[in-house]
Amino acid sequence: MQEVIIAKAKELLQNSTVDRVLGWKTGEFVYDVTPAVFESVEEIDNGFVANDFCGNNLSKYLIKESRKPGKVLVFLKPCDTYSFNQLIKEHRIVRENVYAVGIPCDGKTDGEALKAKGIKGILGISSEGDQFVVDTLYGEQTVAKKNVLPERCLNCKSKKHVAYDELIGEDGEVLDSHRFDMVAKLEAMTPDERFEFWRGELSRCIRCNACRNVCPACSCEKCVFDNDASGIAQKAAADSFEENMFHIIRAFHVAGRCTDCGECSRVCPQNIPLHLLNRKFIKDIDTFYGDYQAGADTDSRAPLTNYTEGDVEPGIVYEREGK
């Protein structure tokens, strides 16, 4: 598939359909993949990759790239297209300046997950059915995908692209995902048990802001956590209250807009399951307002921004929660 994607990037550059390409490149190691912009065929030949390590959601980078002169080509996995649509809905992406190519995805892994399985000296990786084939300094090794895929891929919500100008391969379907199972387990805990769970997780936060920086829904030009007048700008948490509030405030800010892409948990250096906060809000919105998937289209109004006389009342929420 990498060869097909690279060929498409070259074709669209050479026939002037686009002026540049937003894709992925590797760093020092093959699994060290980061988003990058390529402006020539030579640059693509020298650095473009589209392998099983390319888990980065490229949609957020279009906020800036789509405002530059010319048209940018972007490759979007099915889950990425939901973020793409949501950003268009919020007028953060200039749609006419983007040529979107949908690409298939069977799940992406990373170097740390492979190394945790004892695989060392990684040189490359390819996908074969339900297994990853890893080329290493010590020979070829295989590992079951289910053992090294992140939670967001194991509980993928959709193989269907909801936006594209061109599609590589066949489109998939929305899946019957188990992504809310862990949320249900947390809801079944006592308040004290739930508090202890989140204190244990959030206490590891080092306020690196990686989750905020990578999140497509965090697109404010001036974040409150960067506002010097707020008293909390670029500040390490001084107590447990501040540790809790940073992530809770961020989750509230993206409620109804989070597409559940899982980027926040992917980039967290402390392995905090931040996506669970967002999924709690998504699950509650579905319960109280009816099923809603952020980014499924570009014109519907989200439940939290669309007042109706049938909106849920606080008393109904308290009754459901047994309060």
Disulfide bonds with the S-S distance in Angstrom:
none
